[in-house]
Amino acid sequence: MTVAGQTLFSKELLKRFKPRSIRSVAVCTADDAVLRPLLERQKGCEVRVSPARQARPACLETFPHSVVCALAGRVVAAHPKRETRRAALRKPGYEVSMLSTVDFLDAALCAVMAAAFARGSYRLFGEHNEGFIVVPAG
């Protein structure tokens, strides 16, 4: 599925579940004269261009608990998962009442990380030859 297809699919999920503070965001490494107008005409969709230093498409690896710790600025207990993840999302002001499962909370945490990456506000953990875990900058 293309970035545009994923974004439009996410938009349909958002329409179905009606969360109040989540948007469908396409994170691209370069602006696209076709993609941007198509997605921006769709209510609830937006296009973000990642930092210019990305010379080629990026595949990001993260995991929800690392995002929780990054948002808290410290290592936090992983359990109970639902309450820990809800608290991490509430802290910066996200509405979480519609995120009824740990899977939805995890998806929201990964979206927070993707938005931080698009703004250039992220940290990398790992090694160049093995790969990196990406988390929002504190």
N, CA, C and O atoms as a GROMACS GRO file, in nm:
protein
  552
    1MET      N    1   0.085  -0.117   0.000
    1MET     CA    2   0.000   0.000   0.000
    1MET      C    3   0.090   0.124   0.000
    1MET      O    4   0.190   0.127   0.071
    2THR      N    5   0.055   0.224  -0.077
    2THR     CA    6   0.134   0.348  -0.084
    2THR      C    7   0.110   0.432   0.039
    2THR      O    8   0.017   0.406   0.117
    3VAL      N    9   0.194   0.536   0.057
    3VAL     CA   10   0.175   0.629   0.168
    3VAL      C   11   0.038   0.693   0.160
    3VAL      O   12  -0.031   0.707   0.261
    4ALA      N   13  -0.004   0.732   0.040
    4ALA     CA   14  -0.136   0.793   0.023
    4ALA      C   15  -0.245   0.693   0.061
    4ALA      O   16  -0.342   0.729   0.128
    5GLY      N   17  -0.231   0.569   0.020
    5GLY     CA   18  -0.330   0.466   0.052
    5GLY      C   19  -0.338   0.441   0.202
    5GLY      O   20  -0.446   0.426   0.258
    6GLN      N   21  -0.222   0.434   0.268
    6GLN     CA   22  -0.221   0.414   0.413
    6GLN      C   23  -0.288   0.530   0.484
    6GLN      O   24  -0.363   0.510   0.580
    7THR      N   25  -0.260   0.650   0.438
    7THR     CA   26  -0.318   0.768   0.502
    7THR      C   27  -0.469   0.772   0.484
    7THR      O   28  -0.542   0.801   0.579
    8LEU      N   29  -0.516   0.741   0.364
    8LEU     CA   30  -0.660   0.740   0.340
    8LEU      C   31  -0.728   0.626   0.417
    8LEU      O   32  -0.839   0.643   0.466
    9PHE      N   33  -0.662   0.511   0.428
    9PHE     CA   34  -0.715   0.400   0.507
    9PHE      C   35  -0.726   0.442   0.654
    9PHE      O   36  -0.827   0.415   0.719
   10SER      N   37  -0.622   0.506   0.704
   10SER     CA   38  -0.625   0.554   0.843
   10SER      C   39  -0.737   0.654   0.863
   10SER      O   40  -0.803   0.653   0.967
   11LYS      N   41  -0.759   0.739   0.765
   11LYS     CA   42  -0.867   0.837   0.772
   11LYS      C   43  -1.001   0.766   0.788
   11LYS      O   44  -1.086   0.809   0.866
   12GLU      N   45  -1.021   0.658   0.713
   12GLU     CA   46  -1.146   0.583   0.722
   12GLU      C   47  -1.163   0.522   0.861
   12GLU      O   48  -1.273   0.518   0.915
   13LEU      N   49  -1.053   0.473   0.919
   13LEU     CA   50  -1.060   0.420   1.055
   13LEU      C   51  -1.096   0.530   1.154
   13LEU      O   52  -1.175   0.510   1.246
   14LEU      N   53  -1.036   0.648   1.134
   14LEU     CA   54  -1.066   0.760   1.222
   14LEU      C   55  -1.213   0.800   1.211
   14LEU      O   56  -1.277   0.832   1.311
   15LYS      N   57  -1.266   0.798   1.087
   15LYS     CA   58  -1.407   0.832   1.067
   15LYS      C   59  -1.496   0.733   1.142
   15LYS      O   60  -1.596   0.772   1.202
   16ARG      N   61  -1.458   0.606   1.138
   16ARG     CA   62  -1.539   0.503   1.202
   16ARG      C   63  -1.538   0.515   1.354
   16ARG      O   64  -1.643   0.505   1.418
   17PHE      N   65  -1.418   0.536   1.413
   17PHE     CA   66  -1.407   0.536   1.559
   17PHE      C   67  -1.421   0.675   1.621
   17PHE      O   68  -1.438   0.687   1.742
   18LYS      N   69  -1.414   0.779   1.539
   18LYS     CA   70  -1.436   0.918   1.579
   18LYS      C   71  -1.353   0.967   1.698
   18LYS      O   72  -1.407   1.032   1.788
   19PRO      N   73  -1.223   0.939   1.702
   19PRO     CA   74  -1.142   1.000   1.808
   19PRO      C   75  -1.133   1.150   1.784
   19PRO      O   76  -1.137   1.195   1.669
   20ARG      N   77  -1.121   1.227   1.890
   20ARG     CA   78  -1.126   1.373   1.876
   20ARG      C   79  -0.991   1.438   1.850
   20ARG      O   80  -0.987   1.546   1.791
   21SER      N   81  -0.881   1.378   1.890
   21SER     CA   82  -0.754   1.448   1.881
   21SER      C   83  -0.650   1.378   1.796
   21SER      O   84  -0.531   1.407   1.808
   22ILE      N   85  -0.692   1.287   1.710
   22ILE     CA   86  -0.596   1.215   1.626
   22ILE      C   87  -0.624   1.245   1.480
   22ILE      O   88  -0.740   1.246   1.436
   23ARG      N   89  -0.517   1.270   1.405
   23ARG     CA   90  -0.529   1.297   1.262
   23ARG      C   91  -0.450   1.190   1.187
   23ARG      O   92  -0.362   1.126   1.244
   24SER      N   93  -0.482   1.173   1.060
   24SER     CA   94  -0.408   1.083   0.974
   24SER      C   95  -0.300   1.164   0.906
   24SER      O   96  -0.329   1.260   0.834
   25VAL      N   97  -0.175   1.126   0.926
   25VAL     CA   98  -0.062   1.205   0.877
   25VAL      C   99   0.026   1.119   0.786
   25VAL      O  100   0.069   1.011   0.825
   26ALA      N  101   0.051   1.168   0.665
   26ALA     CA  102   0.147   1.104   0.575
   26ALA      C  103   0.282   1.170   0.599
   26ALA      O  104   0.297   1.290   0.580
   27VAL      N  105   0.381   1.092   0.642
   27VAL     CA  106   0.516   1.144   0.665
   27VAL      C  107   0.600   1.107   0.544
   27VAL      O  108   0.626   0.989   0.520
   28CYS      N  109   0.642   1.208   0.466
   28CYS     CA  110   0.716   1.187   0.342
   28CYS      C  111   0.855   1.247   0.354
   28CYS      O  112   0.877   1.338   0.433
   29THR      N  113   0.948   1.196   0.276
   29THR     CA  114   1.084   1.250   0.278
   29THR      C  115   1.101   1.364   0.179
   29THR      O  116   1.203   1.434   0.181
   30ALA      N  117   1.004   1.383   0.091
   30ALA     CA  118   1.007   1.495  -0.003
   30ALA      C  119   0.863   1.537  -0.031
   30ALA      O  120   0.771   1.456  -0.024
   31ASP      N  121   0.846   1.664  -0.061
   31ASP     CA  122   0.711   1.711  -0.092
   31ASP      C  123   0.668   1.651  -0.226
   31ASP      O  124   0.750   1.623  -0.312
   32ASP      N  125   0.540   1.633  -0.240
   32ASP     CA  126   0.485   1.570  -0.360
   32ASP      C  127   0.369   1.654  -0.410
   32ASP      O  128   0.268   1.670  -0.341
   33ALA      N  129   0.383   1.707  -0.531
   33ALA     CA  130   0.282   1.797  -0.586
   33ALA      C  131   0.149   1.727  -0.612
   33ALA      O  132   0.045   1.793  -0.620
   34VAL      N  133   0.149   1.595  -0.624
   34VAL     CA  134   0.026   1.520  -0.646
   34VAL      C  135  -0.033   1.475  -0.512
   34VAL      O  136  -0.152   1.494  -0.487
   35LEU      N  137   0.050   1.417  -0.426
   35LEU     CA  138   0.005   1.363  -0.299
   35LEU      C  139  -0.051   1.470  -0.206
   35LEU      O  140  -0.159   1.454  -0.149
   36ARG      N  141   0.022   1.580  -0.189
   36ARG     CA  142  -0.020   1.683  -0.093
   36ARG      C  143  -0.160   1.735  -0.121
   36ARG      O  144  -0.243   1.731  -0.030
   37PRO      N  145  -0.193   1.784  -0.242
   37PRO     CA  146  -0.329   1.836  -0.263
   37PRO      C  147  -0.437   1.729  -0.247
   37PRO      O  148  -0.545   1.758  -0.197
   38LEU      N  149  -0.407   1.606  -0.289
   38LEU     CA  150  -0.504   1.498  -0.276
   38LEU      C  151  -0.539   1.473  -0.129
   38LEU      O  152  -0.656   1.464  -0.093
   39LEU      N  153  -0.437   1.462  -0.046
   39LEU     CA  154  -0.461   1.432   0.094
   39LEU      C  155  -0.514   1.552   0.172
   39LEU      O  156  -0.597   1.536   0.260
   40GLU      N  157  -0.466   1.670   0.139
   40GLU     CA  158  -0.511   1.787   0.214
   40GLU      C  159  -0.656   1.825   0.184
   40GLU      O  160  -0.717   1.899   0.261
   41ARG      N  161  -0.711   1.776   0.074
   41ARG     CA  162  -0.854   1.796   0.047
   41ARG      C  163  -0.940   1.708   0.136
   41ARG      O  164  -1.059   1.734   0.153
   42GLN      N  165  -0.880   1.604   0.192
   42GLN     CA  166  -0.951   1.511   0.279
   42GLN      C  167  -0.950   1.565   0.422
   42GLN      O  168  -0.843   1.589   0.478
   43LYS      N  169  -1.067   1.585   0.479
   43LYS     CA  170  -1.074   1.632   0.617
   43LYS      C  171  -1.007   1.530   0.708
   43LYS      O  172  -1.032   1.410   0.697
   44GLY      N  173  -0.922   1.577   0.796
   44GLY     CA  174  -0.855   1.488   0.890
   44GLY      C  175  -0.724   1.432   0.841
   44GLY      O  176  -0.663   1.351   0.910
   45CYS      N  177  -0.678   1.472   0.722
   45CYS     CA  178  -0.551   1.424   0.668
   45CYS      C  179  -0.454   1.541   0.654
   45CYS      O  180  -0.496   1.654   0.630
   46GLU      N  181  -0.328   1.512   0.669
   46GLU     CA  182  -0.227   1.613   0.642
   46GLU      C  183  -0.100   1.545   0.594
   46GLU      O  184  -0.080   1.425   0.614
   47VAL      N  185  -0.015   1.623   0.532
   47VAL     CA  186   0.112   1.573   0.481
   47VAL      C  187   0.223   1.646   0.556
   47VAL      O  188   0.221   1.769   0.566
   48ARG      N  189   0.319   1.572   0.608
   48ARG     CA  190   0.436   1.631   0.674
   48ARG      C  191   0.559   1.584   0.599
   48ARG      O  192   0.570   1.467   0.563
   49VAL      N  193   0.651   1.674   0.575
   49VAL     CA  194   0.776   1.640   0.510
   49VAL      C  195   0.882   1.629   0.619
   49VAL      O  196   0.899   1.720   0.700
   50SER      N  197   0.952   1.515   0.621
   50SER     CA  198   1.054   1.492   0.724
   50SER      C  199   1.173   1.585   0.698
   50SER      O  200   1.182   1.646   0.591
   51PRO      N  201   1.264   1.596   0.794
   51PRO     CA  202   1.378   1.686   0.778
   51PRO      C  203   1.454   1.664   0.648
   51PRO      O  204   1.466   1.551   0.600
   52ALA      N  205   1.506   1.773   0.592
   52ALA     CA  206   1.574   1.769   0.463
   52ALA      C  207   1.696   1.678   0.464
   52ALA      O  208   1.740   1.634   0.358
   53ARG      N  209   1.752   1.651   0.579
   53ARG     CA  210   1.872   1.567   0.581
   53ARG      C  211   1.844   1.422   0.541
   53ARG      O  212   1.937   1.346   0.515
   54GLN      N  213   1.717   1.384   0.535
   54GLN     CA  214   1.683   1.250   0.487
   54GLN      C  215   1.698   1.248   0.335
   54GLN      O  216   1.618   1.308   0.264
   55ALA      N  217   1.799   1.180   0.288
   55ALA     CA  218   1.827   1.179   0.144
   55ALA      C  219   1.745   1.074   0.070
   55ALA      O  220   1.732   1.080  -0.052
   56ARG      N  221   1.690   0.978   0.142
   56ARG     CA  222   1.610   0.873   0.079
   56ARG      C  223   1.496   0.835   0.173
   56ARG      O  224   1.495   0.876   0.288
   57PRO      N  225   1.403   0.757   0.124
   57PRO     CA  226   1.289   0.720   0.210
   57PRO      C  227   1.336   0.657   0.342
   57PRO      O  228   1.435   0.585   0.346
   58ALA      N  229   1.263   0.686   0.446
   58ALA     CA  230   1.299   0.636   0.579
   58ALA      C  231   1.199   0.532   0.625
   58ALA      O  232   1.078   0.547   0.607
   59CYS      N  233   1.251   0.428   0.685
   59CYS     CA  234   1.167   0.330   0.753
   59CYS      C  235   1.204   0.342   0.900
   59CYS      O  236   1.319   0.322   0.937
   60LEU      N  237   1.106   0.375   0.982
   60LEU     CA  238   1.134   0.401   1.122
   60LEU      C  239   1.102   0.279   1.207
   60LEU      O  240   1.002   0.210   1.184
   61GLU      N  241   1.186   0.254   1.304
   61GLU     CA  242   1.156   0.147   1.399
   61GLU      C  243   1.146   0.208   1.537
   61GLU      O  244   1.235   0.280   1.582
   62THR      N  245   1.038   0.179   1.602
   62THR     CA  246   1.019   0.224   1.740
   62THR      C  247   0.938   0.118   1.810
   62THR      O  248   0.896   0.020   1.748
   63PHE      N  249   0.916   0.134   1.936
   63PHE     CA  250   0.821   0.048   2.005
   63PHE      C  251   0.754   0.132   2.112
   63PHE      O  252   0.815   0.222   2.170
   64PRO      N  253   0.629   0.104   2.137
   64PRO     CA  254   0.548   0.193   2.221
   64PRO      C  255   0.607   0.225   2.358
   64PRO      O  256   0.600   0.339   2.402
   65HIS      N  257   0.666   0.125   2.425
   65HIS     CA  258   0.716   0.155   2.559
   65HIS      C  259   0.834   0.252   2.555
   65HIS      O  260   0.851   0.333   2.646
   66SER      N  261   0.914   0.246   2.449
   66SER     CA  262   1.024   0.342   2.438
   66SER      C  263   0.969   0.484   2.421
   66SER      O  264   1.028   0.580   2.470
   67VAL      N  265   0.857   0.496   2.351
   67VAL     CA  266   0.793   0.628   2.335
   67VAL      C  267   0.738   0.675   2.469
   67VAL      O  268   0.749   0.793   2.502
   68VAL      N  269   0.678   0.584   2.547
   68VAL     CA  270   0.628   0.619   2.680
   68VAL      C  271   0.742   0.674   2.766
   68VAL      O  272   0.726   0.778   2.830
   69CYS      N  273   0.855   0.606   2.766
   69CYS     CA  274   0.971   0.650   2.845
   69CYS      C  275   1.024   0.784   2.796
   69CYS      O  276   1.060   0.871   2.876
   70ALA      N  277   1.029   0.802   2.664
   70ALA     CA  278   1.076   0.929   2.608
   70ALA      C  279   0.984   1.044   2.648
   70ALA      O  280   1.031   1.152   2.684
   71LEU      N  281   0.853   1.022   2.642
   71LEU     CA  282   0.758   1.126   2.681
   71LEU      C  283   0.768   1.160   2.830
   71LEU      O  284   0.751   1.275   2.869
   72ALA      N  285   0.796   1.058   2.912
   72ALA     CA  286   0.809   1.078   3.057
   72ALA      C  287   0.945   1.136   3.095
   72ALA      O  288   0.961   1.195   3.202
   73GLY      N  289   1.043   1.119   3.007
   73GLY     CA  290   1.178   1.167   3.037
   73GLY      C  291   1.252   1.075   3.133
   73GLY      O  292   1.354   1.114   3.191
   74ARG      N  293   1.200   0.954   3.151
   74ARG     CA  294   1.262   0.858   3.241
   74ARG      C  295   1.211   0.718   3.207
   74ARG      O  296   1.112   0.703   3.135
   75VAL      N  297   1.277   0.617   3.260
   75VAL     CA  298   1.228   0.481   3.243
   75VAL      C  299   1.109   0.463   3.337
   75VAL      O  300   1.118   0.491   3.456
   76VAL      N  301   0.999   0.416   3.281
   76VAL     CA  302   0.879   0.392   3.362
   76VAL      C  303   0.841   0.245   3.355
   76VAL      O  304   0.877   0.174   3.261
   77ALA      N  305   0.768   0.200   3.456
   77ALA     CA  306   0.724   0.061   3.458
   77ALA      C  307   0.632   0.035   3.339
   77ALA      O  308   0.548   0.119   3.304
   78ALA      N  309   0.647  -0.080   3.278
   78ALA     CA  310   0.567  -0.113   3.159
   78ALA      C  311   0.425  -0.155   3.196
   78ALA      O  312   0.334  -0.144   3.113
   79HIS      N  313   0.404  -0.202   3.316
   79HIS     CA  314   0.272  -0.252   3.354
   79HIS      C  315   0.215  -0.170   3.468
   79HIS      O  316   0.290  -0.123   3.553
   80PRO      N  317   0.089  -0.151   3.471
   80PRO     CA  318  -0.012  -0.202   3.379
   80PRO      C  319  -0.009  -0.123   3.249
   80PRO      O  320  -0.011   0.000   3.249
   81LYS      N  321  -0.004  -0.194   3.137
   81LYS     CA  322   0.016  -0.133   3.005
   81LYS      C  323  -0.085  -0.024   2.973
   81LYS      O  324  -0.047   0.088   2.939
   82ARG      N  325  -0.213  -0.056   2.984
   82ARG     CA  326  -0.317   0.039   2.943
   82ARG      C  327  -0.305   0.170   3.020
   82ARG      O  328  -0.306   0.277   2.959
   83GLU      N  329  -0.293   0.163   3.150
   83GLU     CA  330  -0.286   0.285   3.231
   83GLU      C  331  -0.158   0.363   3.205
   83GLU      O  332  -0.160   0.486   3.198
   84THR      N  333  -0.046   0.291   3.192
   84THR     CA  334   0.083   0.358   3.166
   84THR      C  335   0.081   0.431   3.033
   84THR      O  336   0.127   0.545   3.024
   85ARG      N  337   0.029   0.367   2.929
   85ARG     CA  338   0.025   0.429   2.796
   85ARG      C  339  -0.075   0.545   2.793
   85ARG      O  340  -0.046   0.648   2.733
   86ARG      N  341  -0.190   0.530   2.857
   86ARG     CA  342  -0.287   0.640   2.862
   86ARG      C  343  -0.226   0.762   2.930
   86ARG      O  344  -0.240   0.874   2.882
   87ALA      N  345  -0.159   0.740   3.041
   87ALA     CA  346  -0.097   0.851   3.114
   87ALA      C  347   0.009   0.922   3.029
   87ALA      O  348   0.018   1.044   3.030
   88ALA      N  349   0.087   0.844   2.955
   88ALA     CA  350   0.191   0.903   2.870
   88ALA      C  351   0.131   0.990   2.761
   88ALA      O  352   0.187   1.094   2.728
   89LEU      N  353   0.019   0.948   2.704
   89LEU     CA  354  -0.046   1.026   2.599
   89LEU      C  355  -0.120   1.148   2.656
   89LEU      O  356  -0.127   1.252   2.592
   90ARG      N  357  -0.176   1.133   2.776
   90ARG     CA  358  -0.248   1.246   2.838
   90ARG      C  359  -0.153   1.360   2.875
   90ARG      O  360  -0.190   1.477   2.866
   91LYS      N  361  -0.031   1.326   2.917
   91LYS     CA  362   0.064   1.426   2.966
   91LYS      C  363   0.084   1.541   2.866
   91LYS      O  364   0.077   1.657   2.907
   92PRO      N  365   0.109   1.514   2.737
   92PRO     CA  366   0.122   1.626   2.642
   92PRO      C  367  -0.013   1.676   2.590
   92PRO      O  368  -0.016   1.764   2.504
   93GLY      N  369  -0.124   1.622   2.640
   93GLY     CA  370  -0.255   1.676   2.606
   93GLY      C  371  -0.338   1.599   2.505
   93GLY      O  372  -0.437   1.652   2.455
   94TYR      N  373  -0.301   1.476   2.474
   94TYR     CA  374  -0.379   1.397   2.380
   94TYR      C  375  -0.504   1.341   2.446
   94TYR      O  376  -0.500   1.300   2.562
   95GLU      N  377  -0.614   1.339   2.374
   95GLU     CA  378  -0.739   1.281   2.420
   95GLU      C  379  -0.731   1.131   2.398
   95GLU      O  380  -0.705   1.087   2.287
   96VAL      N  381  -0.753   1.052   2.501
   96VAL     CA  382  -0.736   0.907   2.490
   96VAL      C  383  -0.864   0.828   2.516
   96VAL      O  384  -0.862   0.705   2.514
   97SER      N  385  -0.974   0.896   2.541
   97SER     CA  386  -1.096   0.823   2.580
   97SER      C  387  -1.145   0.727   2.472
   97SER      O  388  -1.207   0.626   2.505
   98MET      N  389  -1.119   0.756   2.344
   98MET     CA  390  -1.164   0.668   2.236
   98MET      C  391  -1.067   0.554   2.208
   98MET      O  392  -1.098   0.465   2.129
   99LEU      N  393  -0.951   0.556   2.269
   99LEU     CA  394  -0.851   0.451   2.247
   99LEU      C  395  -0.878   0.340   2.347
   99LEU      O  396  -0.824   0.339   2.458
  100SER      N  397  -0.962   0.246   2.307
  100SER     CA  398  -1.017   0.147   2.400
  100SER      C  399  -0.930   0.024   2.423
  100SER      O  400  -0.955  -0.052   2.517
  101THR      N  401  -0.829   0.003   2.339
  101THR     CA  402  -0.744  -0.116   2.356
  101THR      C  403  -0.598  -0.076   2.361
  101THR      O  404  -0.561   0.035   2.321
  102VAL      N  405  -0.516  -0.166   2.409
  102VAL     CA  406  -0.371  -0.142   2.411
  102VAL      C  407  -0.320  -0.123   2.269
  102VAL      O  408  -0.228  -0.043   2.247
  103ASP      N  409  -0.375  -0.195   2.172
  103ASP     CA  410  -0.332  -0.180   2.032
  103ASP      C  411  -0.357  -0.038   1.982
  103ASP      O  412  -0.271   0.020   1.914
  104PHE      N  413  -0.473   0.020   2.014
  104PHE     CA  414  -0.501   0.158   1.973
  104PHE      C  415  -0.407   0.256   2.042
  104PHE      O  416  -0.359   0.351   1.980
  105LEU      N  417  -0.380   0.232   2.170
  105LEU     CA  418  -0.287   0.318   2.244
  105LEU      C  419  -0.147   0.308   2.184
  105LEU      O  420  -0.079   0.409   2.167
  106ASP      N  421  -0.105   0.185   2.150
  106ASP     CA  422   0.027   0.166   2.089
  106ASP      C  423   0.037   0.237   1.954
  106ASP      O  424   0.139   0.298   1.923
  107ALA      N  425  -0.069   0.229   1.875
  107ALA     CA  426  -0.070   0.297   1.745
  107ALA      C  427  -0.059   0.447   1.764
  107ALA      O  428   0.012   0.515   1.690
  108ALA      N  429  -0.128   0.501   1.863
  108ALA     CA  430  -0.121   0.645   1.890
  108ALA      C  431   0.019   0.684   1.934
  108ALA      O  432   0.069   0.789   1.892
  109LEU      N  433   0.082   0.604   2.017
  109LEU     CA  434   0.219   0.633   2.061
  109LEU      C  435   0.315   0.634   1.942
  109LEU      O  436   0.403   0.720   1.934
  110CYS      N  437   0.299   0.539   1.851
  110CYS     CA  438   0.385   0.536   1.733
  110CYS      C  439   0.357   0.656   1.642
  110CYS      O  440   0.449   0.707   1.578
  111ALA      N  441   0.233   0.701   1.636
  111ALA     CA  442   0.200   0.821   1.559
  111ALA      C  443   0.264   0.944   1.621
  111ALA      O  444   0.310   1.033   1.549
  112VAL      N  445   0.268   0.951   1.753
  112VAL     CA  446   0.335   1.062   1.822
  112VAL      C  447   0.483   1.062   1.784
  112VAL      O  448   0.542   1.168   1.759
  113MET      N  449   0.542   0.944   1.780
  113MET     CA  450   0.684   0.934   1.741
  113MET      C  451   0.704   0.978   1.596
  113MET      O  452   0.800   1.049   1.566
  114ALA      N  453   0.614   0.938   1.506
  114ALA     CA  454   0.627   0.976   1.365
  114ALA      C  455   0.615   1.127   1.349
  114ALA      O  456   0.686   1.187   1.269
  115ALA      N  457   0.526   1.189   1.425
  115ALA     CA  458   0.512   1.335   1.419
  115ALA      C  459   0.639   1.404   1.470
  115ALA      O  460   0.682   1.504   1.414
  116ALA      N  461   0.698   1.349   1.576
  116ALA     CA  462   0.824   1.404   1.627
  116ALA      C  463   0.935   1.391   1.523
  116ALA      O  464   1.016   1.482   1.506
  117PHE      N  465   0.939   1.278   1.454
  117PHE     CA  466   1.037   1.257   1.348
  117PHE      C  467   1.017   1.360   1.236
  117PHE      O  468   1.113   1.417   1.185
  118ALA      N  469   0.893   1.382   1.199
  118ALA     CA  470   0.863   1.478   1.091
  118ALA      C  471   0.908   1.619   1.129
  118ALA      O  472   0.948   1.697   1.043
  119ARG      N  473   0.900   1.652   1.257
  119ARG     CA  474   0.944   1.785   1.304
  119ARG      C  475   1.095   1.791   1.323
  119ARG      O  476   1.150   1.900   1.342
  120GLY      N  477   1.162   1.676   1.317
  120GLY     CA  478   1.306   1.673   1.341
  120GLY      C  479   1.338   1.669   1.489
  120GLY      O  480   1.452   1.698   1.528
  121SER      N  481   1.241   1.634   1.574
  121SER     CA  482   1.257   1.632   1.719
  121SER      C  483   1.260   1.487   1.768
  121SER      O  484   1.162   1.439   1.825
  122TYR      N  485   1.370   1.418   1.744
  122TYR     CA  486   1.379   1.276   1.779
  122TYR      C  487   1.520   1.240   1.822
  122TYR      O  488   1.615   1.314   1.798
  123ARG      N  489   1.532   1.124   1.886
  123ARG     CA  490   1.661   1.068   1.926
  123ARG      C  491   1.673   0.928   1.871
  123ARG      O  492   1.574   0.856   1.856
  124LEU      N  493   1.796   0.889   1.840
  124LEU     CA  494   1.824   0.755   1.789
  124LEU      C  495   1.901   0.676   1.893
  124LEU      O  496   1.991   0.728   1.958
  125PHE      N  497   1.865   0.549   1.908
  125PHE     CA  498   1.938   0.458   1.994
  125PHE      C  499   1.977   0.337   1.912
  125PHE      O  500   1.891   0.276   1.847
  126GLY      N  501   2.103   0.301   1.914
  126GLY     CA  502   2.149   0.185   1.839
  126GLY      C  503   2.279   0.214   1.768
  126GLY      O  504   2.350   0.309   1.802
  127GLU      N  505   2.310   0.132   1.669
  127GLU     CA  506   2.434   0.145   1.593
  127GLU      C  507   2.403   0.146   1.445
  127GLU      O  508   2.306   0.085   1.399
  128HIS      N  509   2.485   0.216   1.371
  128HIS     CA  510   2.462   0.234   1.228
  128HIS      C  511   2.450   0.101   1.153
  128HIS      O  512   2.363   0.087   1.067
  129ASN      N  513   2.534   0.004   1.185
  129ASN     CA  514   2.531  -0.123   1.111
  129ASN      C  515   2.418  -0.216   1.157
  129ASN      O  516   2.385  -0.310   1.085
  130GLU      N  517   2.359  -0.193   1.273
  130GLU     CA  518   2.251  -0.277   1.324
  130GLU      C  519   2.114  -0.212   1.311
  130GLU      O  520   2.012  -0.280   1.310
  131GLY      N  521   2.112  -0.082   1.302
  131GLY     CA  522   1.986  -0.009   1.296
  131GLY      C  523   1.960   0.068   1.425
  131GLY      O  524   2.031   0.052   1.524
  132PHE      N  525   1.857   0.151   1.421
  132PHE     CA  526   1.826   0.238   1.532
  132PHE      C  527   1.681   0.225   1.574
  132PHE      O  528   1.594   0.192   1.494
  133ILE      N  529   1.657   0.250   1.700
  133ILE     CA  530   1.521   0.270   1.751
  133ILE      C  531   1.504   0.422   1.758
  133ILE      O  532   1.594   0.492   1.805
  134VAL      N  533   1.393   0.472   1.711
  134VAL     CA  534   1.368   0.615   1.706
  134VAL      C  535   1.263   0.649   1.812
  134VAL      O  536   1.159   0.584   1.821
  135VAL      N  537   1.292   0.752   1.894
  135VAL     CA  538   1.198   0.797   1.995
  135VAL      C  539   1.189   0.949   1.989
  135VAL      O  540   1.281   1.015   1.942
  136PRO      N  541   1.079   1.006   2.037
  136PRO     CA  542   1.071   1.153   2.042
  136PRO      C  543   1.179   1.209   2.133
  136PRO      O  544   1.215   1.147   2.233
  137ALA      N  545   1.230   1.326   2.098
  137ALA     CA  546   1.326   1.394   2.186
  137ALA      C  547   1.252   1.444   2.310
  137ALA      O  548   1.138   1.490   2.301
  138GLY      N  549   1.318   1.435   2.423
  138GLY     CA  550   1.256   1.475   2.548
  138GLY      C  551   1.220   1.618   2.551
  138GLY      O  552   1.167   1.666   2.651
   0.00000   0.00000   0.00000
